[in-house]
């Protein structure tokens, strides 16, 4: 019995001495059979272990994953993807294996090492999914493309079909799952980014009817006829009258009712007869007819819009303008019922220093406005009342602002009249439904702008068929317009007579002038073949640009309405010279 106990004691001592023997035998070297993810690390110094691991994972850390998309390749680093491998911790785990803890712990570790034929240590790996997704999102931006629906362009008066195009999208979330699987191997991997195609909502077939319809409407210019006159709308003008509509995924090209109405309104300015009512004068509180009324014609605008719509839809390119006859409604016996009892608004402007052509055109334009009656709720159109501006109607050629320059035009200077009519309507408190300021500041329009001061921002330019001055008679009674041209004082006056609604008053703010811009210093020269060669004439003088704001506030029985804003943008204007080339 004693012998067996002795042998048992010897064996236990040998086992307990084994860790110390290994420590003495291997010093600071790692124990045999240790590895990190398959990399053998037997009998190595701690520094060597870390160097081996750093070399082992260098390629992975430099480019753990190569991402392939649409023939392109991206190889972000581990740092960019938010991947870290704790090689220091792995080295420490290998070096300390079998040498840490109590004697029992160390013996158990050694026993496990030899029992299993080796121990493989897994390094601690961390992964920041947010950073990885950011990398994938950036790659996706180079690939993603929204689908393009088939569409129709009406540029330059042509119907041009723009074909549909499928979209594409990189599926970042799905690719992120592949990325995680690849990282788990701790070996450089190549993955294909997941993608999908996105079909357009509107395909080529869906726009085919619209292409055919628009092509038919734009096949040739459109001709509107009236009394032997023809008004030709070129194809680019016709294209402006067409709208494209999405009808549940199918595109249609149809005439736009609002655009047709505006086009007819502009056309009416060229063909409508001026007021057919008798011309009336207001003298000593009494009305008297000074010129009898005459029958006239005006465009039947709703019928004209309907005729245009029908013709365009049918691919036709001409209509006869429908007209209605307008007969005078006012007789001498009915003058007292018009409700014209007082002056309700007046405007003045100065034309001092005007050239002879301006005086002629101012007188001719003012004569067309004098004695005109405006019915209750009627919208007054300056261009319609002005009528044709030509020699037959008393006008001469003169310089007028056309587009971006001053040039010879029939009726140059008639804007003096439109400006003064605007002021009369402004002070009468009636709604101004259309008004356009001049493109640059004209100094003589500053005079008489406001009751107690001169200033910019109260002018109104017109151009027949393009720019009009309009206001609506909302007084409930007829309005009489009278004009007076005082050649001695060089003042034009427009007076509006009627009955001011009870309790109506008008207040206007002083003009606010902002954004003053100095004029260009380089003059502009315009060639004119009508002038002899070598002739140079200055037609425009440099002017500051500015923005002018005026508020009109109308009160009804002391209750103020929301102030109306009248804004004017004057562009900076250079010196302009006309250079003869004839």
MITIVEX-122924 format. One record per residue (C-alpha): x, y, z. Coordinates in steps of 0.001 Angstrom, whole numbers. Layout:
N
         u         v         w
         X         Y         Z
...
***
This chain:
582
         u         v         w
         0         0         0
      2770      2384       921
      4467      1708     -2401
      1352      2670     -4337
       971      5873     -2411
      4603      6702     -3079
      4197      6215     -6832
      1030      8272     -6810
      2837     11097     -5065
      5645     10987     -7600
      3193     11147    -10504
      1339     14095     -8962
      4599     15912     -8420
      5628     15311    -12002
      2286     16604    -13253
      2462     19670    -11021
      6013     20283    -12154
      5088     20095    -15846
      4033     23758    -16223
      7218     24877    -14510
      9281     22547    -16674
      7664     23889    -19831
      8277     27461    -18645
     11923     26663    -18065
     12278     24705    -21278
     10481     27199    -23578
     11307     30335    -21617
      9027     33114    -23130
      8183     31134    -26234
      4686     30014    -27097
      3630     26460    -26346
      3625     23883    -29143
       317     23466    -31008
      -936     27054    -30694
     -2274     28921    -33750
     -4445     31885    -34692
     -7001     31073    -37382
     -4760     28326    -38730
     -1480     30234    -38556
      1041     28057    -36634
      2683     29997    -33777
      4683     27275    -31959
      7800     28287    -29981
      7711     31971    -30939
      8651     35072    -29014
      5767     37564    -28366
      7167     40101    -30832
      7482     37439    -33497
      3905     36335    -32913
      2555     39824    -33553
      4731     40292    -36629
      3506     36986    -38067
       -97     37985    -37431
       402     41431    -38934
      1878     39885    -42078
      -874     37280    -42116
     -3677     39867    -42133
     -1953     42691    -43989
     -3696     41913    -47277
     -7085     41620    -45570
     -6696     44909    -43721
     -5598     46663    -46917
     -8568     45405    -48949
    -10842     43005    -47118
    -13478     43094    -49860
    -13442     44015    -53537
    -16884     45187    -54637
    -17783     44737    -58296
    -20542     46779    -59911
    -21282     47355    -63591
    -17751     46402    -64626
    -16106     48682    -62049
    -14255     47592    -58918
    -13863     49230    -55518
    -11427     47986    -52842
    -12030     49951    -49632
     -9676     49432    -46703
    -10668     47761    -43435
    -10545     51174    -41764
    -12959     52633    -44344
    -15347     49740    -43751
    -15071     50043    -39969
    -13287     46679    -39519
    -10667     46142    -36781
     -8782     42964    -35797
     -7342     42875    -32273
     -3931     41386    -33146
     -2403     42592    -29866
     -5071     40729    -27941
     -4579     37605    -30065
      -822     37745    -29510
     -1320     38111    -25765
     -3772     35181    -25705
     -1247     32925    -27490
      1736     33986    -25371
      -140     33651    -22079
     -1736     30306    -22922
      -711     27762    -20265
      1092     30456    -18248
     -1727     32346    -16576
     -4051     31600    -13681
     -3599     29116    -10842
     -1494     25996    -11152
     -4685     24049    -11728
     -5791     26471    -14490
     -2443     26164    -16187
     -2452     22353    -15985
     -5977     22238    -17448
     -4951     24519    -20347
     -1936     22337    -21114
     -4038     19191    -20863
     -6605     20656    -23257
     -3812     21658    -25658
     -2402     18115    -25847
     -5758     16409    -25677
     -6986     18298    -28774
     -3717     18192    -30605
     -3532     21999    -30609
     -5533     25147    -29816
     -6616     27667    -32465
     -7226     31185    -31097
     -9803     33387    -32825
     -8846     37086    -32857
    -11483     39596    -31761
    -12994     41325    -34811
    -15213     44425    -34661
    -17335     45739    -37525
    -19059     49140    -37868
    -22060     48491    -40124
    -22856     52213    -40397
    -19463     53020    -41926
    -19686     50040    -44247
    -23128     51122    -45424
    -21815     54628    -46089
    -19180     53112    -48401
    -21832     51122    -50229
    -24102     54180    -50480
    -21308     56156    -52104
    -20691     53369    -54621
    -24433     53180    -55301
    -24550     56866    -56282
    -22311     56096    -59258
    -24798     53506    -60474
    -28279     54530    -59423
    -30407     56112    -62132
    -34043     57065    -61835
    -36250     55754    -64612
    -37149     58253    -67315
    -40728     58234    -68474
    -41409     58627    -72150
    -42267     62258    -72849
    -43049     64675    -75604
    -41183     67903    -76356
    -42787     70666    -78385
    -39566     72622    -78876
    -39280     74916    -81887
    -42737     74002    -83090
    -41934     70317    -83539
    -43303     67251    -81775
    -40244     65355    -80547
    -40743     62055    -78711
    -38308     61432    -75868
    -38114     57632    -75363
    -38520     55971    -71997
    -35476     54666    -70190
    -35348     52076    -67410
    -33868     53057    -64099
    -31491     51026    -61984
    -30714     50798    -58297
    -27905     49272    -56266
    -29403     47251    -53399
    -27271     48393    -50505
    -29016     46412    -47746
    -28727     43105    -49594
    -25103     43802    -50485
    -24330     44652    -46864
    -25340     41080    -45895
    -22897     39690    -48464
    -20232     42014    -47112
    -20690     40724    -43567
    -20388     37114    -44744
    -17211     37963    -46650
    -15663     39711    -43643
    -16283     36709    -41398
    -13741     34732    -43443
    -10950     37230    -42601
     -9695     36593    -46111
     -9819     39055    -49036
    -13029     38381    -50953
    -14742     39654    -54084
    -18486     40287    -54023
    -20931     41489    -56674
    -23173     44334    -55547
    -26802     43365    -55786
    -28865     45525    -58183
    -32325     45779    -59685
    -33909     47383    -62725
    -36778     49888    -62344
    -39324     50124    -65131
    -40566     53609    -66173
    -44141     54504    -65324
    -44887     55760    -68840
    -43545     53709    -71720
    -43078     54669    -75345
    -46418     53153    -76344
    -48241     55350    -73830
    -47157     58585    -75560
    -47665     57435    -79142
    -51181     58944    -79425
    -49918     62266    -78032
    -47038     62310    -80511
    -49442     61720    -83379
    -51895     64367    -82178
    -49209     67019    -81582
    -47555     66271    -84915
    -50877     66807    -86685
    -51459     70114    -84886
    -47955     71311    -85758
    -47878     70066    -89339
    -48136     73617    -90684
    -48789     77176    -89495
    -52290     78081    -88344
    -54208     80807    -90189
    -56973     82856    -88587
    -58963     84828    -91167
    -61241     87823    -90793
    -62659     90188    -93409
    -59937     89435    -95911
    -57144     89720    -93318
    -55061     86761    -92279
    -53286     86310    -88973
    -50659     83584    -89259
    -49449     81705    -86212
    -46207     79913    -86961
    -45695     76427    -85613
    -43724     77564    -82567
    -46659     79836    -81663
    -49110     76960    -82132
    -46935     74802    -79870
    -47483     77325    -77074
    -51223     76620    -77289
    -50839     72861    -76709
    -50734     71269    -73295
    -49579     67759    -72404
    -51778     65870    -69992
    -51126     62676    -68062
    -54294     60587    -68149
    -53522     57714    -65835
    -50146     56871    -67348
    -51106     57705    -70935
    -49994     61050    -72340
    -52327     63193    -74427
    -51674     66398    -76378
    -54645     68760    -76452
    -55245     72483    -76921
    -55025     74387    -73639
    -58257     76302    -73024
    -56633     79058    -70962
    -53869     79627    -73506
    -56379     79672    -76342
    -58418     82259    -74450
    -55376     84480    -73932
    -54406     84156    -77596
    -57917     85132    -78687
    -57884     88100    -76306
    -54646     89346    -77860
    -56042     88766    -81340
    -59189     90709    -80483
    -57079     93806    -79860
    -56186     93771    -83549
    -59697     93329    -84980
    -62249     94554    -82429
    -63956     97834    -83175
    -63517    100531    -80548
    -66492    101445    -78404
    -69682    101624    -80429
    -71371    103874    -77919
    -71755    107567    -78751
    -68984    109897    -77666
    -70154    111971    -74729
    -68954    115196    -73101
    -69508    116248    -69495
    -70164    120001    -69398
    -71364    121940    -66368
    -72680    118808    -64761
    -74577    117783    -67855
    -73958    115016    -70402
    -74294    115608    -74065
    -73613    113454    -77116
    -70879    114980    -79268
    -70508    112102    -81721
    -73179    109503    -82510
    -72617    105840    -81833
    -71892    103415    -84632
    -72250     99710    -85080
    -69057     97768    -84585
    -67792     94220    -84522
    -66027     92291    -81860
    -64599     88805    -81690
    -66990     86279    -80196
    -64261     85114    -77889
    -65920     81954    -76449
    -66896     80846    -79975
    -63396     81617    -81257
    -61819     79529    -78497
    -64174     76652    -79290
    -63446     76917    -83043
    -59704     76899    -82446
    -59996     73903    -80135
    -62071     71934    -82637
    -59778     72759    -85562
    -56587     71875    -83718
    -57970     68568    -82462
    -59016     67703    -86023
    -55586     68560    -87451
    -57011     71519    -89366
    -55023     74722    -89718
    -57433     77501    -90512
    -60594     79085    -89112
    -62707     82113    -89909
    -62819     84335    -86840
    -66376     84372    -85436
    -67594     87921    -84843
    -70580     89554    -83170
    -72109     92879    -84102
    -72087     95481    -81370
    -74794     98138    -81506
    -74964    101320    -79438
    -77084    101052    -76313
    -77014    104703    -75272
    -79310    107362    -76673
    -79751    111017    -75771
    -82848    110074    -73794
    -80899    107578    -71699
    -77990    109786    -70667
    -79497    110654    -67273
    -79685    106960    -66353
    -75943    106371    -66765
    -75143    107470    -63213
    -72437    109893    -64341
    -72585    112666    -61775
    -69063    113498    -60596
    -65346    113293    -61227
    -64151    110000    -59731
    -60515    109987    -60870
    -58005    112003    -62877
    -54472    111481    -64150
    -51957    113877    -65617
    -48557    113612    -67283
    -46071    116029    -68773
    -44772    115807    -72313
    -42563    118886    -72091
    -39700    118786    -74585
    -41346    116162    -76793
    -40447    115997    -80462
    -43135    116919    -83016
    -43868    113254    -83797
    -44720    112642    -80112
    -47089    115598    -80030
    -48910    114279    -83096
    -49237    110774    -81674
    -50246    112011    -78220
    -53034    114083    -79754
    -54164    111195    -81977
    -54135    108700    -79087
    -55895    111077    -76700
    -58605    111711    -79309
    -59317    107958    -79458
    -59950    107966    -75686
    -61976    111164    -75459
    -65694    110823    -74738
    -65564    107016    -74364
    -68253    105351    -72240
    -67418    102264    -70166
    -70349    100114    -69056
    -70748     98765    -65524
    -68568     95674    -64945
    -66994     96115    -68408
    -63244     95586    -68779
    -61724     98492    -70651
    -58910     97623    -73088
    -56658    100488    -74116
    -55449     98677    -77227
    -58964     97858    -78379
    -60109    101442    -77922
    -56950    102764    -79578
    -57587    100700    -82708
    -55209    100674    -85680
    -52100    102817    -85215
    -51337    104017    -88723
    -51326    107057    -90953
    -54998    106671    -91841
    -55919    107157    -88179
    -53739    110189    -87604
    -50533    108600    -86320
    -46982    109106    -87541
    -43785    107146    -87069
    -41675    107976    -84047
    -39274    106458    -81603
    -40788    103957    -79183
    -39392    101373    -76765
    -39565     98025    -78577
    -37908     95119    -76809
    -34438     96171    -75739
    -34045     99345    -77716
    -35744    102510    -78874
    -36649    102373    -82533
    -38954    103922    -85110
    -42496    102659    -84796
    -45940    103873    -85765
    -47423    105773    -82835
    -44159    106352    -80971
    -45126    108308    -77846
    -48651    106937    -77468
    -47524    105402    -74156
    -47910    108946    -72822
    -51637    108381    -73239
    -51691    104884    -71731
    -49671    106146    -68754
    -52155    108958    -68142
    -55181    106661    -68515
    -53568    104303    -66001
    -53224    107138    -63513
    -56844    108161    -63937
    -58041    104589    -63324
    -55600    104228    -60435
    -57035    107237    -58624
    -60606    106184    -59423
    -59951    103048    -57373
    -61091    100656    -60088
    -59306     97278    -60436
    -56282     97442    -62759
    -56356     94056    -64508
    -53293     94501    -66769
    -50462     96992    -66625
    -46842     96880    -67798
    -44097     99321    -66894
    -41487    100516    -69370
    -38257     98498    -69370
    -36219    101553    -68334
    -36849    104748    -66396
    -38249    107604    -68486
    -37839    110847    -66572
    -40761    112831    -67983
    -43228    110270    -66623
    -42206    111227    -63064
    -44158    114490    -63170
    -47715    114401    -61771
    -47269    110797    -60586
    -48549    111536    -57100
    -50770    114294    -55694
    -48027    116064    -53796
    -44816    114802    -55366
    -43192    113544    -58539
    -41596    110119    -58759
    -41149    106900    -60743
    -43344    103817    -60739
    -46577    105186    -62234
    -46155    104598    -65975
    -47834    102091    -68305
    -46507    100944    -71657
    -48565     99260    -74381
    -47889     97404    -77617
    -50872     96318    -79686
    -51454     92583    -79535
    -48750     92081    -76925
    -48922     94493    -73980
    -52205     96097    -72985
    -53572     98365    -70265
    -56853     97111    -68826
    -59119     98031    -65969
    -62616     96977    -64894
    -65475     99307    -64074
    -66644     98062    -60672
    -68472    101260    -59656
    -71962     99981    -60527
    -72541    102881    -62952
    -71211    103939    -66341
    -67868    105741    -66563
    -67069    108528    -69004
    -63440    109114    -70024
    -62419    112557    -71209
    -58973    113688    -72342
    -57417    117131    -72636
    -54152    117958    -74422
    -52743    121309    -73261
    -49998    122078    -75774
    -49054    125337    -74055
    -48460    123710    -70679
    -47348    120402    -72286
    -49713    118486    -70012
    -52056    115624    -70863
    -55061    115115    -68568
    -57414    112141    -68408
    -60604    112510    -66351
    -62992    109736    -65387
    -66563    110736    -64556
    -69136    108520    -62940
    -70380    107946    -59405
    -67906    106904    -56743
    -69340    104070    -54649
    -70459    105324    -51256
    -67675    105263    -48711
    -64875    104431    -51173
    -61568    106244    -50646
    -58074    105718    -52079
    -54762    106115    -50322
    -51344    105588    -51927
    -47910    105151    -50380
    -44860    107078    -51412
    -42762    105062    -53874
    -40097    102857    -52325
    -36965    102899    -54487
    -34454    100069    -53999
    -31663     98194    -55785
    -30348    101183    -57698
    -27883     99996    -60347
    -25589    102312    -62305
    -26029    102245    -66083
    -23556    100417    -68340
    -20628    102598    -69330
    -20258    101111    -72808
    -22646    102659    -75349
    -24678    100549    -77758
    -24661    101252    -81496
    -27536    100080    -83686
    -27173    100015    -87472
    -30039    101664    -89377
    -30106    101303    -93170
    -32753    104041    -93363
    -30189    106682    -92338
    -27357    107862    -94617
    -23997    106267    -93991
    -21928    108235    -91492
    -24962    109572    -89617
    -24974    108961    -85852
    -27955    109898    -83664
    -28424    109274    -79953
    -31808    107692    -79230
    -31386    106710    -75573
    -29465    108212    -72691
    -27944    106112    -69947
    -30228    105594    -66941
    -29953    103909    -63567
    -31744    100651    -62981
    -34012    100449    -59939
    -36933     98664    -58329
    -39942    100800    -57413
    -42839     99686    -55205
    -46101    101592    -54738
    -49039    100487    -52579
    -52640    101495    -53246
    -55068    100983    -50375
    -58805    101201    -51042
    -61217    101685    -48143
    -64938    100965    -48132
    -66784    102873    -45413
    -63543    103160    -43460
    -62661     99444    -43752
    -59353     99039    -45563
    -58864     96292    -48123
    -55601     94429    -48426
    -53120     96905    -49996
    -52464     96382    -53712
    -48814     96338    -54716
    -47620     97906    -57976
    -44050     96888    -58674
    -41800     98272    -61368
    -38402     96919    -62370
    -36347     99367    -64416
    -33251     97853    -65981
    -30010     99838    -66143
    -29909    101371    -69612
    -26885    102392    -71684
    -26421    105264    -74088
    -27839    104046    -77418
    -26816    105490    -80781
    -28323    104786    -84186
    -25650    104535    -86862
    -26667    105082    -90465
    -25619    102424    -92977
    -27732    103510    -95973
***
